[in-house]
Amino acid sequence: LDTPTTAFSVACALREKGALEQALEIAVSGLSLSGYGKARLAEWTSELAEALGHTATSLQARTTAFAEVPTLADYMKIQELADSVEWPKLKKKLLTSLRKEHRFSIQAAVDIFLHEGLLGDAIKVVDDSSSYSSAPVHQVMEAAIAQRPDWVINNARRRAESIMDEGKAKYYSYAVAWLQFVHRAYVKIEQSEKWQAYYTRLQQKHSRKRNLMALLHIFE
């Protein structure tokens, strides 16, 4: 057994033969190996260990899965498996890891931080992320409109203006989506007149971009 994938194959074969404890033993040993497939093996190991009543092993395996590929589902499962003494320490460790290493798990970090009511952390995750991977940014803006409308306005304006100023016609729909957040945030803070002034300046500045102007009519 030299990789997690090999260990997973052997463990699955043992499980199919009804050798559940032996399957679990092989799976646990596979989690100490380096290589592709560790997250999948860790989740499988956690599920089997839980079914066999080995809660501590299930928790350890689930924590390994989270370290490999963080998800809100695994985060909540870890909370479910941990006892009231373990959970506060584990929670701190998991959140700290997300704050340090969220570059490749932006969606998971956003899901978890918002789940915990940590809006500031969620904002930090998406503040400078790509405007073309918009789903997690939109998610944070939805949550932030009530509490941080100023951030929504500044961040969404920057994203929209970058697209419009560069004349990226195929991305104008993205720009309009960002402007919708700007509009909603201005309305939220009861400054519709500022939105109207800003919108008028946009129309004047981009009046020759017919494709964009056609999309901007939704604000009239």
Number of C-alpha atoms within 10 A of each C-alpha: 13 11 17 25 21 16 24 27 16 17 26 20 14 17 16 11 10 11 13 19 15 14 24 25 14 22 29 24 14 26 24 13 15 12 12 12 18 26 21 15 27 28 20 21 29 29 20 21 25 16 12 13 11 14 17 14 19 27 24 20 26 25 23 21 25 22 18 15 15 24 19 17 13 18 20 13 17 23 17 12 19 19 10 10 8 11 15 13 10 16 15 10 11 18 17 11 15 21 15 8 14 16 13 10 14 19 22 19 26 27 18 22 22 19 13 10 12 12 19 13 18 27 22 12 24 25 16 11 14 10 21 11 12 14 11 20 27 18 16 22 27 15 18 20 21 13 12 15 22 16 17 29 22 12 19 27 19 15 19 22 16 14 19 20 10 8 14 14 15 10 15 19 17 19 25 21 15 25 23 19 21 26 22 18 27 21 16 14 12 11 12 15 11 13 19 15 10 14 17 11 12 15 15 10 12 14 12 10 13 11 13 22 16 9 13 19 9 9 11 6
